[in-house]
């Protein structure tokens, strides 16, 4: 049961990070499109959004792993 709970926590943290990163990536992607005035395609903006989602997911997951490491009882 504890193993399932830990997997569920990891999945939740990772998806939350992907959501936050995706929102940040979307903001940067839209600003990139607006500033470029046609030199940037929607594909490159989509790549920026995807990269933001991936970066957010990885960051949140690694933060969660660090938190779990420090929270573990010494012994």
C-alpha positions as CSV (number, residue, x, y, z in Angstrom):
1,X,0.0,0.0,0.0
2,X,2.8,2.4,0.8
3,X,4.4,1.7,-2.6
4,X,1.2,2.6,-4.4
5,X,0.8,5.8,-2.3
6,X,4.4,6.9,-3.2
7,X,3.8,6.2,-6.9
8,X,0.6,8.2,-6.7
9,X,2.4,11.1,-5.0
10,X,5.1,11.1,-7.7
11,X,2.6,11.1,-10.5
12,X,0.7,14.0,-8.8
13,X,3.8,16.1,-8.3
14,X,5.0,15.4,-11.8
15,X,1.7,16.3,-13.4
16,X,1.4,19.5,-11.3
17,X,4.9,20.5,-12.5
18,X,4.0,19.8,-16.1
19,X,0.9,22.0,-15.7
20,X,2.9,24.9,-14.2
21,X,5.7,24.5,-16.7
22,X,3.2,24.3,-19.6
23,X,1.6,27.5,-18.5
24,X,4.9,29.2,-18.2
25,X,6.0,27.8,-21.6
26,X,2.7,29.0,-23.1
27,X,3.3,32.5,-21.9
28,X,6.8,32.5,-23.3
29,X,5.6,30.9,-26.6
30,X,2.9,33.5,-27.0
31,X,5.3,36.3,-26.3
32,X,7.7,34.8,-28.8
33,X,5.1,34.7,-31.4
34,X,4.0,38.3,-30.7
35,X,7.5,39.7,-30.7
36,X,8.7,37.8,-33.8
37,X,6.0,39.1,-36.1
38,X,5.9,36.2,-38.4
39,X,9.5,34.9,-38.3
40,X,8.5,32.3,-35.6
41,X,6.1,29.6,-36.5
42,X,3.5,28.1,-34.3
43,X,5.6,24.9,-34.3
44,X,8.5,26.7,-32.5
45,X,6.0,28.2,-30.1
46,X,4.6,24.7,-29.5
47,X,8.2,23.5,-28.9
48,X,8.7,26.2,-26.3
49,X,5.4,25.2,-24.6
50,X,6.4,21.5,-24.5
51,X,9.9,22.3,-23.2
52,X,8.3,24.4,-20.4
53,X,6.0,21.5,-19.5
54,X,8.9,19.1,-19.5
55,X,11.2,21.4,-17.5
56,X,8.4,22.0,-14.9
57,X,7.7,18.3,-14.6
58,X,11.4,17.4,-14.0
59,X,11.9,20.3,-11.6
60,X,8.9,19.4,-9.5
61,X,9.8,15.7,-9.5
62,X,13.4,16.4,-8.5
63,X,12.2,18.7,-5.8
64,X,9.8,16.1,-4.5
65,X,12.6,13.5,-4.4
66,X,14.8,15.9,-2.5
67,X,12.0,16.6,0.0
68,X,11.4,12.8,0.5
69,X,15.2,12.3,1.1
70,X,15.4,15.0,3.7
71,X,12.1,14.0,5.4
72,X,13.3,10.3,5.8
73,X,14.0,9.5,9.4
74,X,17.7,9.0,10.2
75,X,18.5,5.6,11.6
